[in-house]
Structures are given as structure tokens and as C-alpha cells.
Amino acid sequence: MTAPLFDLSGRAKLRITGSDRLRFLNGQVTNDVRKASESAA
């Protein structure tokens, strides 16, 4: 079984900063971003 390859070079990376960044991101996605770590992002 082989794994498919996808070209993801067109995707953008965002850097969200500020003291309320976790509250903002938590309102944008369905997962609880407060539980995410930098290494598991």
C-alpha cells in the first residue's frame, strides 16, 4: 500500500500573536486550541 502525495505548497501559514490569540483561535476552529502544544500543532 502506498501513501498518496499532495502538493501543499499553495497553502499559507499564519502567525497569530497577541494576548487574546488563544481565545480568538478557539472561536475560529472546532478543536480546543488551548490543549494544543507547539510540537503537536
PDB file of N, H, CA, C and O in Angstrom:
ATOM      1  N   MET A   1       0.852  -1.173   0.000  1.00  0.00           N
ATOM      2  CA  MET A   1       0.000   0.000   0.000  1.00  0.00           C
ATOM      3  C   MET A   1       0.898   1.236   0.000  1.00  0.00           C
ATOM      4  O   MET A   1       1.822   1.332   0.807  1.00  0.00           O
ATOM      5  N   THR A   2       0.633   2.162  -0.886  1.00  0.00           N
ATOM      6  H   THR A   2      -0.119   2.083  -1.542  1.00  0.00           H
ATOM      7  CA  THR A   2       1.425   3.388  -0.946  1.00  0.00           C
ATOM      8  C   THR A   2       0.597   4.566  -0.460  1.00  0.00           C
ATOM      9  O   THR A   2      -0.627   4.590  -0.589  1.00  0.00           O
ATOM     10  N   ALA A   3       1.285   5.522   0.092  1.00  0.00           N
ATOM     11  H   ALA A   3       2.279   5.503   0.197  1.00  0.00           H
ATOM     12  CA  ALA A   3       0.619   6.733   0.580  1.00  0.00           C
ATOM     13  C   ALA A   3       0.558   7.764  -0.540  1.00  0.00           C
ATOM     14  O   ALA A   3       1.536   7.940  -1.267  1.00  0.00           O
ATOM     15  N   PRO A   4      -0.563   8.441  -0.690  1.00  0.00           N
ATOM     16  CA  PRO A   4      -0.655   9.482  -1.724  1.00  0.00           C
ATOM     17  C   PRO A   4       0.160  10.714  -1.332  1.00  0.00           C
ATOM     18  O   PRO A   4       0.341  11.007  -0.150  1.00  0.00           O
ATOM     19  N   LEU A   5       0.637  11.411  -2.327  1.00  0.00           N
ATOM     20  H   LEU A   5       0.490  11.173  -3.287  1.00  0.00           H
ATOM     21  CA  LEU A   5       1.381  12.652  -2.103  1.00  0.00           C
ATOM     22  C   LEU A   5       0.532  13.823  -2.567  1.00  0.00           C
ATOM     23  O   LEU A   5      -0.140  13.751  -3.595  1.00  0.00           O
ATOM     24  N   PHE A   6       0.570  14.884  -1.808  1.00  0.00           N
ATOM     25  H   PHE A   6       1.117  14.943  -0.973  1.00  0.00           H
ATOM     26  CA  PHE A   6      -0.207  16.075  -2.139  1.00  0.00           C
ATOM     27  C   PHE A   6       0.706  17.286  -2.146  1.00  0.00           C
ATOM     28  O   PHE A   6       1.559  17.432  -1.271  1.00  0.00           O
ATOM     29  N   ASP A   7       0.530  18.150  -3.126  1.00  0.00           N
ATOM     30  H   ASP A   7      -0.163  18.032  -3.837  1.00  0.00           H
ATOM     31  CA  ASP A   7       1.283  19.402  -3.182  1.00  0.00           C
ATOM     32  C   ASP A   7       0.560  20.430  -2.317  1.00  0.00           C
ATOM     33  O   ASP A   7      -0.516  20.907  -2.680  1.00  0.00           O
ATOM     34  N   LEU A   8       1.144  20.765  -1.189  1.00  0.00           N
ATOM     35  H   LEU A   8       2.017  20.378  -0.894  1.00  0.00           H
ATOM     36  CA  LEU A   8       0.542  21.736  -0.271  1.00  0.00           C
ATOM     37  C   LEU A   8       1.290  23.065  -0.293  1.00  0.00           C
ATOM     38  O   LEU A   8       1.127  23.883   0.612  1.00  0.00           O
ATOM     39  N   SER A   9       2.102  23.282  -1.313  1.00  0.00           N
ATOM     40  H   SER A   9       2.234  22.618  -2.049  1.00  0.00           H
ATOM     41  CA  SER A   9       2.914  24.499  -1.365  1.00  0.00           C
ATOM     42  C   SER A   9       2.067  25.765  -1.515  1.00  0.00           C
ATOM     43  O   SER A   9       2.537  26.857  -1.195  1.00  0.00           O
ATOM     44  N   GLY A  10       0.850  25.638  -1.985  1.00  0.00           N
ATOM     45  H   GLY A  10       0.468  24.751  -2.244  1.00  0.00           H
ATOM     46  CA  GLY A  10      -0.008  26.803  -2.147  1.00  0.00           C
ATOM     47  C   GLY A  10      -0.697  27.253  -0.872  1.00  0.00           C
ATOM     48  O   GLY A  10      -1.361  28.289  -0.860  1.00  0.00           O
ATOM     49  N   ARG A  11      -0.549  26.496   0.191  1.00  0.00           N
ATOM     50  H   ARG A  11      -0.009  25.654   0.181  1.00  0.00           H
ATOM     51  CA  ARG A  11      -1.188  26.865   1.460  1.00  0.00           C
ATOM     52  C   ARG A  11      -0.361  27.901   2.194  1.00  0.00           C
ATOM     53  O   ARG A  11       0.867  27.906   2.110  1.00  0.00           O
ATOM     54  N   ALA A  12      -1.029  28.756   2.896  1.00  0.00           N
ATOM     55  H   ALA A  12      -2.027  28.752   2.963  1.00  0.00           H
ATOM     56  CA  ALA A  12      -0.359  29.831   3.633  1.00  0.00           C
ATOM     57  C   ALA A  12      -0.195  29.448   5.100  1.00  0.00           C
ATOM     58  O   ALA A  12      -0.946  28.634   5.638  1.00  0.00           O
ATOM     59  N   LYS A  13       0.795  30.049   5.724  1.00  0.00           N
ATOM     60  H   LYS A  13       1.406  30.710   5.287  1.00  0.00           H
ATOM     61  CA  LYS A  13       0.992  29.908   7.163  1.00  0.00           C
ATOM     62  C   LYS A  13       0.683  31.251   7.801  1.00  0.00           C
ATOM     63  O   LYS A  13       1.080  32.300   7.293  1.00  0.00           O
ATOM     64  N   LEU A  14      -0.019  31.209   8.904  1.00  0.00           N
ATOM     65  H   LEU A  14      -0.341  30.357   9.317  1.00  0.00           H
ATOM     66  CA  LEU A  14      -0.368  32.430   9.619  1.00  0.00           C
ATOM     67  C   LEU A  14       0.302  32.430  10.979  1.00  0.00           C
ATOM     68  O   LEU A  14       0.415  31.392  11.631  1.00  0.00           O
ATOM     69  N   ARG A  15       0.739  33.592  11.394  1.00  0.00           N
ATOM     70  H   ARG A  15       0.647  34.435  10.865  1.00  0.00           H
ATOM     71  CA  ARG A  15       1.274  33.754  12.748  1.00  0.00           C
ATOM     72  C   ARG A  15       0.292  34.642  13.500  1.00  0.00           C
ATOM     73  O   ARG A  15       0.139  35.823  13.188  1.00  0.00           O
ATOM     74  N   ILE A  16      -0.358  34.069  14.477  1.00  0.00           N
ATOM     75  H   ILE A  16      -0.234  33.110  14.730  1.00  0.00           H
ATOM     76  CA  ILE A  16      -1.342  34.793  15.278  1.00  0.00           C
ATOM     77  C   ILE A  16      -0.668  35.192  16.580  1.00  0.00           C
ATOM     78  O   ILE A  16      -0.173  34.337  17.315  1.00  0.00           O
ATOM     79  N   THR A  17      -0.647  36.488  16.866  1.00  0.00           N
ATOM     80  H   THR A  17      -1.049  37.182  16.269  1.00  0.00           H
ATOM     81  CA  THR A  17       0.016  36.983  18.071  1.00  0.00           C
ATOM     82  C   THR A  17      -0.960  37.802  18.899  1.00  0.00           C
ATOM     83  O   THR A  17      -2.059  38.129  18.451  1.00  0.00           O
ATOM     84  N   GLY A  18      -0.550  38.118  20.085  1.00  0.00           N
ATOM     85  H   GLY A  18       0.343  37.853  20.449  1.00  0.00           H
ATOM     86  CA  GLY A  18      -1.381  38.932  20.963  1.00  0.00           C
ATOM     87  C   GLY A  18      -1.824  38.141  22.174  1.00  0.00           C
ATOM     88  O   GLY A  18      -1.826  36.910  22.170  1.00  0.00           O
ATOM     89  N   SER A  19      -2.194  38.864  23.198  1.00  0.00           N
ATOM     90  H   SER A  19      -2.192  39.864  23.201  1.00  0.00           H
ATOM     91  CA  SER A  19      -2.554  38.207  24.453  1.00  0.00           C
ATOM     92  C   SER A  19      -3.860  37.419  24.353  1.00  0.00           C
ATOM     93  O   SER A  19      -4.086  36.503  25.144  1.00  0.00           O
ATOM     94  N   ASP A  20      -4.727  37.763  23.388  1.00  0.00           N
ATOM     95  H   ASP A  20      -4.544  38.507  22.746  1.00  0.00           H
ATOM     96  CA  ASP A  20      -6.005  37.057  23.256  1.00  0.00           C
ATOM     97  C   ASP A  20      -6.023  36.079  22.087  1.00  0.00           C
ATOM     98  O   ASP A  20      -7.096  35.701  21.616  1.00  0.00           O
ATOM     99  N   ARG A  21      -4.847  35.664  21.611  1.00  0.00           N
ATOM    100  H   ARG A  21      -3.976  35.971  21.994  1.00  0.00           H
ATOM    101  CA  ARG A  21      -4.759  34.797  20.434  1.00  0.00           C
ATOM    102  C   ARG A  21      -5.443  33.443  20.640  1.00  0.00           C
ATOM    103  O   ARG A  21      -6.082  32.938  19.717  1.00  0.00           O
ATOM    104  N   LEU A  22      -5.325  32.849  21.823  1.00  0.00           N
ATOM    105  H   LEU A  22      -4.807  33.260  22.573  1.00  0.00           H
ATOM    106  CA  LEU A  22      -5.963  31.553  22.059  1.00  0.00           C
ATOM    107  C   LEU A  22      -7.478  31.680  22.077  1.00  0.00           C
ATOM    108  O   LEU A  22      -8.181  30.820  21.546  1.00  0.00           O
ATOM    109  N   ARG A  23      -7.981  32.735  22.677  1.00  0.00           N
ATOM    110  H   ARG A  23      -7.410  33.434  23.108  1.00  0.00           H
ATOM    111  CA  ARG A  23      -9.432  32.958  22.699  1.00  0.00           C
ATOM    112  C   ARG A  23      -9.948  33.189  21.280  1.00  0.00           C
ATOM    113  O   ARG A  23     -10.998  32.667  20.907  1.00  0.00           O
ATOM    114  N   PHE A  24      -9.210  33.970  20.489  1.00  0.00           N
ATOM    115  H   PHE A  24      -8.356  34.394  20.792  1.00  0.00           H
ATOM    116  CA  PHE A  24      -9.602  34.223  19.106  1.00  0.00           C
ATOM    117  C   PHE A  24      -9.611  32.929  18.295  1.00  0.00           C
ATOM    118  O   PHE A  24     -10.598  32.621  17.626  1.00  0.00           O
ATOM    119  N   LEU A  25      -8.510  32.166  18.355  1.00  0.00           N
ATOM    120  H   LEU A  25      -7.709  32.416  18.899  1.00  0.00           H
ATOM    121  CA  LEU A  25      -8.427  30.931  17.583  1.00  0.00           C
ATOM    122  C   LEU A  25      -9.467  29.916  18.027  1.00  0.00           C
ATOM    123  O   LEU A  25     -10.019  29.187  17.202  1.00  0.00           O
ATOM    124  N   ASN A  26      -9.734  29.864  19.311  1.00  0.00           N
ATOM    125  H   ASN A  26      -9.285  30.455  19.982  1.00  0.00           H
ATOM    126  CA  ASN A  26     -10.731  28.927  19.822  1.00  0.00           C
ATOM    127  C   ASN A  26     -12.105  29.225  19.235  1.00  0.00           C
ATOM    128  O   ASN A  26     -12.921  28.315  19.093  1.00  0.00           O
ATOM    129  N   GLY A  27     -12.371  30.471  18.895  1.00  0.00           N
ATOM    130  H   GLY A  27     -11.708  31.210  19.010  1.00  0.00           H
ATOM    131  CA  GLY A  27     -13.640  30.828  18.274  1.00  0.00           C
ATOM    132  C   GLY A  27     -13.681  30.555  16.780  1.00  0.00           C
ATOM    133  O   GLY A  27     -14.752  30.614  16.177  1.00  0.00           O
ATOM    134  N   GLN A  28     -12.538  30.255  16.168  1.00  0.00           N
ATOM    135  H   GLN A  28     -11.668  30.207  16.658  1.00  0.00           H
ATOM    136  CA  GLN A  28     -12.470  30.049  14.725  1.00  0.00           C
ATOM    137  C   GLN A  28     -12.489  28.578  14.320  1.00  0.00           C
ATOM    138  O   GLN A  28     -12.855  28.256  13.190  1.00  0.00           O
ATOM    139  N   VAL A  29     -12.104  27.692  15.214  1.00  0.00           N
ATOM    140  H   VAL A  29     -11.806  27.953  16.132  1.00  0.00           H
ATOM    141  CA  VAL A  29     -11.988  26.270  14.877  1.00  0.00           C
ATOM    142  C   VAL A  29     -12.840  25.432  15.828  1.00  0.00           C
ATOM    143  O   VAL A  29     -13.296  25.922  16.861  1.00  0.00           O
ATOM    144  N   THR A  30     -13.048  24.173  15.471  1.00  0.00           N
ATOM    145  H   THR A  30     -12.677  23.775  14.631  1.00  0.00           H
ATOM    146  CA  THR A  30     -13.872  23.296  16.293  1.00  0.00           C
ATOM    147  C   THR A  30     -13.088  22.608  17.402  1.00  0.00           C
ATOM    148  O   THR A  30     -13.691  22.139  18.367  1.00  0.00           O
ATOM    149  N   ASN A  31     -11.764  22.532  17.296  1.00  0.00           N
ATOM    150  H   ASN A  31     -11.274  22.913  16.512  1.00  0.00           H
ATOM    151  CA  ASN A  31     -10.951  21.918  18.347  1.00  0.00           C
ATOM    152  C   ASN A  31     -10.618  22.940  19.419  1.00  0.00           C
ATOM    153  O   ASN A  31     -10.634  24.144  19.161  1.00  0.00           O
ATOM    154  N   ASP A  32     -10.319  22.470  20.609  1.00  0.00           N
ATOM    155  H   ASP A  32     -10.306  21.492  20.818  1.00  0.00           H
ATOM    156  CA  ASP A  32      -9.909  23.343  21.705  1.00  0.00           C
ATOM    157  C   ASP A  32      -8.416  23.623  21.551  1.00  0.00           C
ATOM    158  O   ASP A  32      -7.591  22.787  21.919  1.00  0.00           O
ATOM    159  N   VAL A  33      -8.060  24.788  21.013  1.00  0.00           N
ATOM    160  H   VAL A  33      -8.731  25.467  20.713  1.00  0.00           H
ATOM    161  CA  VAL A  33      -6.655  25.095  20.742  1.00  0.00           C
ATOM    162  C   VAL A  33      -5.855  25.300  22.018  1.00  0.00           C
ATOM    163  O   VAL A  33      -4.625  25.279  21.982  1.00  0.00           O
ATOM    164  N   ARG A  34      -6.523  25.494  23.131  1.00  0.00           N
ATOM    165  H   ARG A  34      -7.522  25.510  23.160  1.00  0.00           H
ATOM    166  CA  ARG A  34      -5.803  25.651  24.399  1.00  0.00           C
ATOM    167  C   ARG A  34      -5.121  24.354  24.806  1.00  0.00           C
ATOM    168  O   ARG A  34      -4.192  24.373  25.613  1.00  0.00           O
ATOM    169  N   LYS A  35      -5.568  23.225  24.259  1.00  0.00           N
ATOM    170  H   LYS A  35      -6.323  23.209  23.604  1.00  0.00           H
ATOM    171  CA  LYS A  35      -4.970  21.927  24.581  1.00  0.00           C
ATOM    172  C   LYS A  35      -3.818  21.572  23.643  1.00  0.00           C
ATOM    173  O   LYS A  35      -3.117  20.589  23.884  1.00  0.00           O
ATOM    174  N   ALA A  36      -3.609  22.344  22.588  1.00  0.00           N
ATOM    175  H   ALA A  36      -4.178  23.142  22.392  1.00  0.00           H
ATOM    176  CA  ALA A  36      -2.547  22.054  21.618  1.00  0.00           C
ATOM    177  C   ALA A  36      -1.207  22.557  22.136  1.00  0.00           C
ATOM    178  O   ALA A  36      -1.123  23.589  22.802  1.00  0.00           O
ATOM    179  N   SER A  37      -0.168  21.806  21.814  1.00  0.00           N
ATOM    180  H   SER A  37      -0.236  20.968  21.273  1.00  0.00           H
ATOM    181  CA  SER A  37       1.182  22.251  22.152  1.00  0.00           C
ATOM    182  C   SER A  37       1.879  22.677  20.869  1.00  0.00           C
ATOM    183  O   SER A  37       1.429  22.337  19.775  1.00  0.00           O
ATOM    184  N   GLU A  38       2.956  23.404  20.993  1.00  0.00           N
ATOM    185  H   GLU A  38       3.322  23.680  21.881  1.00  0.00           H
ATOM    186  CA  GLU A  38       3.681  23.873  19.811  1.00  0.00           C
ATOM    187  C   GLU A  38       4.213  22.705  18.991  1.00  0.00           C
ATOM    188  O   GLU A  38       4.215  22.774  17.762  1.00  0.00           O
ATOM    189  N   SER A  39       4.661  21.644  19.635  1.00  0.00           N
ATOM    190  H   SER A  39       4.660  21.589  20.634  1.00  0.00           H
ATOM    191  CA  SER A  39       5.209  20.495  18.912  1.00  0.00           C
ATOM    192  C   SER A  39       4.119  19.649  18.257  1.00  0.00           C
ATOM    193  O   SER A  39       4.408  18.894  17.328  1.00  0.00           O
ATOM    194  N   ALA A  40       2.892  19.757  18.714  1.00  0.00           N
ATOM    195  H   ALA A  40       2.657  20.370  19.468  1.00  0.00           H
ATOM    196  CA  ALA A  40       1.799  18.963  18.151  1.00  0.00           C
ATOM    197  C   ALA A  40       0.890  19.786  17.249  1.00  0.00           C
ATOM    198  O   ALA A  40      -0.156  19.298  16.822  1.00  0.00           O
ATOM    199  N   ALA A  41       1.264  21.005  16.957  1.00  0.00           N
ATOM    200  H   ALA A  41       2.114  21.401  17.304  1.00  0.00           H
ATOM    201  CA  ALA A  41       0.422  21.873  16.132  1.00  0.00           C
ATOM    202  C   ALA A  41       0.464  21.464  14.680  1.00  0.00           C
ATOM    203  O   ALA A  41      -0.189  22.088  13.844  1.00  0.00           O
TER     204      ALA A  41
END
